[in-house]
């Protein structure tokens, strides 16, 4: 009985750690969220291009969109997207919580998406609510771009892999 528990624990530990791994865009080497830029380049090879920028990443924000649903009578749906540390944590449409939406011109936005991916899908929000006490300093964001076999961007915030697009 004890042996079965050990085997099951080992199986689920292996399963849970490998489920967070992703493949390099240029080969079949596994990388994972939280890897450093140096580790990812060692595993995936040199990127086709690289960009760096300083970004102000607020601790928490709420982006509000008014989406036109019926052009004939100017009816809109208020869509609110809440972020914590650059990731979507909540989406509501007219006050109803949802885990994803395609209200932005058919583009999917879901919990866990980054602010950049929401901005690409929905455009600039009508307004942004932000904690006035948030004094978070700018963070260096690095994007490694691989074009093989299709364009894939690996995004690092503070030198740590946080997103793949």
Buried (B, 14 or more C-beta within 10 A) or exposed (E): EEEEEEEEEEEEEEEEEEEEEBBBBBEEEEBBEEBEBEBBBEBBBEBBEBEEEEEEBBBBBBBEBEBEEEEEEEEEBEBBBBBEBBBBEBBBBEEEEBEEBEBBEEBEBBBEBBBBBBEBBBEEBEEEEBEEEEEEEEBEBBBBBBEEEEEBBBBBBEEBBBBEB
